[in-house]
């Protein structure tokens, strides 16, 4: 696996240019000289961002968020007219159901041909007509663990997160949907259940786990595991891969009960004011060079088929980065909650964090 420098700082907003406020999706010269992007934190190589601006002449106002629900709140606040957004499958489904997505002009994306058809097909779960999204990264949720502190058999089940032997040595994922997924899998329930009794049971289980939790983290998880402050952590596969590169004692697994397969994709929201620029951005992210740089920075599985040409055999064989069919077969995509269930689980999450 190649060495790479990790940035521990979020990418700064690269411009202070004002956001244009005319109505409709822009297509003239004035409309395409600015682009407002919203993306997960630490989800793009800064040189890719700089190169896009240099090559296109488009000024990018780049913003980040940490949790899916944070993105939804920022977007729904309506204070910023975002042109292009990257987020996860179930939230895209929610926004599609709300009529918040604008169809993508795939004819203007020559690099779209680089995207793996299998991942595109899998995206039908949240974009059934394939009108609105372009996959960016995908992966799993599992357990990153220190092999000097925990044996492989222990972490083969989600039960390990409730083991008193590891009190204050467990990092729980700071994401309401992912945390609930862990508890639901342990209980043997569907990770997309809307049954309030089952959700309450999952909540009670997470409350019981809390006394063993060292911290609730997301982007900082791999740093905590590299420094061996914890024995195990629930995290995304890309976080696990980055941690494993810097600490040879770390390993990753998706427990036998199953887990989540996630697909993060680009889409154009209804607030878009610079449509042509948004198309250029999405196409640029599908470019071979840009996709390779982003992959080597983020270290999540990329749907870009051209990236493999630049990677060594060790990287391509890494099952943490590129999950096997066996692993994927026991994982499931999230489905969008209805408003009632979303509000209910959000309240449960708030209660858990305050517990």
C-alpha positions in Angstrom: 0.0 0.0 0.0 1.4 3.4 -1.0 2.4 5.9 1.7 0.6 9.1 1.7 0.5 12.3 3.8 -2.7 12.7 5.8 -4.0 16.2 6.4 -5.4 16.6 9.9 -6.9 20.0 9.0 -10.1 20.4 7.0 -9.9 21.9 3.6 -10.3 25.7 3.9 -12.9 27.6 1.9 -10.8 28.7 -1.0 -12.7 31.8 -2.0 -14.7 34.7 -0.5 -16.4 35.4 -3.8 -20.2 36.3 -3.4 -22.8 33.7 -4.3 -24.8 34.8 -7.3 -28.5 35.1 -6.6 -30.3 35.1 -10.0 -33.1 32.5 -10.5 -32.7 29.2 -12.3 -29.8 27.0 -13.3 -27.2 29.1 -15.0 -25.9 28.3 -18.4 -24.2 31.5 -19.6 -20.6 32.7 -18.9 -21.6 34.7 -15.9 -23.5 31.8 -14.4 -20.6 29.3 -14.6 -17.7 31.3 -13.1 -18.7 30.3 -9.5 -19.6 27.0 -7.9 -20.9 26.3 -4.4 -20.0 22.7 -3.3 -21.0 20.8 -0.1 -19.1 17.7 0.7 -18.1 15.4 3.6 -15.0 16.6 5.6 -11.7 15.2 4.4 -13.3 13.9 1.2 -11.2 15.6 -1.5 -7.5 16.0 -2.2 -6.8 19.8 -2.0 -4.7 19.7 -5.2 -7.7 18.3 -7.1 -9.8 21.3 -5.9 -7.1 23.7 -6.9 -6.5 22.1 -10.3 -10.3 22.2 -11.1 -10.3 26.0 -10.5 -7.2 26.5 -12.5 -8.3 24.5 -15.5 -11.9 25.6 -15.7 -11.6 29.2 -14.4 -14.5 28.5 -12.0 -14.2 29.8 -8.5 -15.2 27.2 -5.9 -16.8 28.0 -2.6 -16.2 24.7 -0.8 -18.0 23.7 2.4 -17.8 20.6 4.5 -20.0 18.7 7.0 -19.5 15.7 9.2 -22.7 13.8 9.5 -25.4 13.1 6.9 -28.0 14.7 9.1 -25.8 17.8 9.3 -25.8 18.1 5.5 -29.6 17.8 5.5 -30.0 20.6 8.1 -27.5 22.9 6.3 -29.3 22.4 3.0 -32.8 22.7 4.4 -31.9 25.9 6.2 -31.9 27.5 2.7 -29.3 30.2 3.6 -26.9 29.0 0.9 -27.7 28.0 -2.7 -25.6 24.9 -3.1 -24.9 23.9 -6.7 -23.6 20.4 -6.2 -23.5 18.1 -3.1 -22.0 14.8 -2.2 -23.8 12.6 0.4 -24.9 9.1 1.2 -27.5 6.9 -0.4 -30.4 7.1 2.1 -30.3 10.9 2.3 -30.2 11.2 -1.4 -33.4 9.0 -1.5 -35.0 11.3 1.1 -34.2 14.4 -1.0 -35.4 12.7 -4.2 -38.7 11.9 -2.5 -39.0 15.5 -1.5 -38.4 16.7 -5.1 -35.1 18.4 -4.2 -33.0 16.9 -7.0 -32.3 18.1 -10.6 -31.6 15.6 -13.3 -28.0 15.3 -14.4 -27.1 15.8 -18.1 -25.0 12.7 -18.5 -24.3 13.6 -22.1 -22.1 16.4 -20.8 -20.0 14.0 -18.7 -17.5 12.2 -21.0 -15.7 10.8 -18.0 -18.9 9.1 -16.7 -17.9 6.1 -18.7 -15.1 5.5 -16.1 -17.7 4.6 -13.4 -18.2 0.9 -12.6 -21.5 -0.2 -13.9 -22.0 -2.5 -10.9 -21.9 0.4 -8.6 -24.2 2.4 -10.8 -26.6 -0.6 -10.8 -26.5 -0.8 -7.0 -27.4 2.9 -6.9 -30.8 2.0 -8.2 -31.7 1.4 -4.5 -31.8 5.2 -4.0 -31.9 6.5 -7.7 -34.0 3.9 -9.4 -34.2 5.7 -12.8 -30.5 6.7 -12.7 -31.3 10.3 -13.4 -29.8 12.1 -10.5 -26.6 10.7 -9.2 -22.9 9.9 -10.0 -21.1 7.6 -7.5 -18.0 9.0 -5.8 -16.9 6.5 -3.1 -18.3 3.3 -1.5 -17.5 1.1 1.4 -18.7 -0.7 4.5 -19.1 0.0 8.3 -17.3 -2.4 10.5 -14.9 -2.7 13.4 -11.3 -1.5 13.3 -9.4 -3.2 16.1 -5.9 -3.5 17.6 -4.7 -7.1 17.3 -2.5 -6.7 20.3 -5.5 -5.9 22.5 -8.3 -7.8 20.9 -8.4 -11.2 19.1 -10.1 -11.8 15.8 -12.7 -14.1 17.2 -13.9 -11.5 19.7 -14.6 -8.9 17.0 -16.3 -11.4 14.7 -19.5 -10.3 16.4 -21.0 -6.9 17.2 -21.3 -8.4 20.8 -17.7 -7.3 21.4 -18.9 -3.7 21.8 -20.7 -4.7 24.9 -17.8 -6.6 26.5 -17.0 -5.1 29.9 -13.4 -6.2 29.4 -13.0 -3.3 27.0 -14.5 -0.6 29.1 -13.2 2.8 28.0 -11.4 1.1 25.1 -14.3 1.3 22.6 -14.8 4.1 20.1 -18.4 4.3 18.9 -19.3 5.9 15.5 -20.7 9.4 15.9 -23.6 8.8 13.5 -27.1 8.1 14.5 -28.0 5.8 11.6 -24.7 3.8 11.8 -24.9 3.5 15.6 -28.5 2.3 15.3 -27.5 -0.2 12.6 -24.9 -1.8 15.0 -27.5 -2.3 17.7 -30.2 -3.5 15.2 -27.7 -6.1 13.8 -26.9 -7.3 17.3 -30.6 -7.7 18.0 -31.2 -9.5 14.7 -33.5 -6.9 13.3 -33.6 -5.3 9.8 -31.3 -2.2 9.7 -34.1 -0.4 7.9 -36.8 -1.2 10.4 -39.4 1.4 11.2 -40.9 -0.6 14.1 -40.7 1.8 17.1 -40.5 -1.1 19.5 -37.4 -2.5 17.7 -35.9 1.0 17.5 -36.5 1.4 21.3 -34.7 -1.9 21.9 -31.8 -0.7 19.8 -31.7 2.6 21.8 -31.7 0.8 25.1 -28.9 -1.4 23.9 -26.8 1.7 22.9 -27.5 3.2 26.3 -26.2 0.0 27.9 -23.1 0.2 25.7 -22.4 3.8 26.6 -20.7 3.0 29.9 -18.0 1.1 27.9 -17.5 3.8 25.3 -14.3 5.9 25.3 -15.6 8.4 22.8 -18.0 9.0 20.0 -15.9 9.9 16.9 -16.1 10.0 13.1 -13.3 11.6 11.2 -10.9 11.4 14.1 -11.4 7.6 14.6 -8.3 6.5 12.8 -6.1 9.0 14.7 -7.4 7.6 18.0 -6.7 4.0 16.9 -3.2 4.8 15.5 -2.2 6.3 18.8 -3.7 3.1 20.5 -6.0 5.1 22.8 -8.7 2.5 22.1 -8.8 -1.2 21.5 -11.6 -1.2 18.9 -13.7 1.3 16.9 -16.8 1.2 14.8 -15.9 3.1 11.6 -16.1 3.3 7.9 -13.8 1.1 5.9 -11.7 4.0 4.5 -11.0 5.3 8.1 -9.9 1.7 8.9 -7.6 1.6 5.9 -5.9 4.8 6.8 -5.4 3.7 10.4 -4.0 0.3 9.2 -1.4 2.0 7.0 0.1 3.8 10.0 -0.2 1.1 12.7 0.6 -2.4 11.8 -1.3 -3.7 14.8 -4.6 -2.6 13.4 -7.0 -4.8 11.4 -10.6 -4.5 10.2 -13.7 -6.7 9.9 -17.4 -6.6 9.2 -18.9 -8.8 11.9 -20.7 -12.0 11.0 -24.2 -10.6 11.7 -23.8 -8.1 8.8 -23.3 -4.4 8.3 -23.9 -1.5 6.0 -22.8 -1.0 2.4 -22.8 2.7 1.7 -22.5 4.6 -1.6 -21.7 8.3 -1.6 -22.7 10.2 -4.7 -22.7 13.6 -6.3 -26.1 15.2 -7.1 -27.4 18.6 -8.2 -30.0 20.1 -5.7 -32.9 22.3 -6.6 -31.0 25.3 -5.2 -28.5 25.1 -8.0 -27.7 28.4 -9.7 -24.7 27.3 -11.8 -25.7 24.1 -13.6 -23.1 24.1 -16.3 -20.4 24.5 -13.7 -21.9 21.7 -11.6 -21.7 19.4 -14.6 -18.0 20.3 -15.1 -17.3 19.6 -11.5 -19.0 16.2 -11.5 -17.2 15.2 -14.8 -13.9 16.4 -13.3 -14.4 14.1 -10.3 -14.8 11.2 -12.7 -11.6 12.0 -14.5 -8.9 9.4 -14.2 -6.2 11.6 -12.6 -8.6 13.4 -10.2 -10.2 10.1 -9.1 -6.8 8.5 -8.5 -5.6 11.5 -6.4 -8.8 11.5 -4.4 -8.6 7.8 -3.8 -5.1 7.9 -2.5 -6.1 10.7 -0.2 -9.4 9.4 1.1 -8.6 5.7 0.8 -12.2 4.5 0.3 -13.2 2.1 -2.5 -13.6 4.1 -5.7 -16.1 3.2 -8.4 -13.7 4.7 -11.0 -12.4 1.8 -13.1 -9.4 3.7 -14.3 -7.9 4.1 -10.8 -6.7 0.5 -10.7 -4.1 1.2 -13.5 -2.2 3.4 -11.0 -2.3 1.1 -7.9 0.0 -1.7 -6.9 -1.2 -5.3 -6.3 -1.1 -4.9 -2.5 -3.6 -2.0 -2.6 -5.9 -3.7 -5.1 -5.9 -6.9 -2.9 -6.7 -5.0 0.3 -10.1 -6.2 1.4 -10.6 -3.3 3.7 -10.4 -0.9 0.8 -12.1 -3.1 -1.8 -14.5 -5.4 0.1 -15.0 -9.0 -1.1 -18.2 -10.3 -2.5 -18.6 -12.4 0.7 -18.4 -9.2 2.8 -20.7 -7.3 0.5 -23.2 -10.1 0.6 -23.8 -9.7 4.3 -24.1 -5.9 4.0 -27.2 -3.9 3.2 -27.8 -0.4 1.9 -29.8 2.0 4.1 -33.3 3.0 3.0 -34.7 6.5 3.6 -36.8 6.8 6.7 -40.2 8.4 6.5 -40.5 11.7 8.3 -42.1 10.1 11.4 -39.3 7.5 11.7 -36.6 10.1 11.0 -37.9 12.4 13.7 -38.2 9.5 16.1 -34.7 8.2 15.6 -33.3 11.7 15.7 -34.9 12.2 19.2 -33.5 8.8 20.3 -30.0 9.8 19.2 -30.3 13.1 21.1 -31.4 11.3 24.2 -28.5 8.8 23.9 -25.9 11.5 23.6 -27.4 13.2 26.7 -27.8 10.0 28.6 
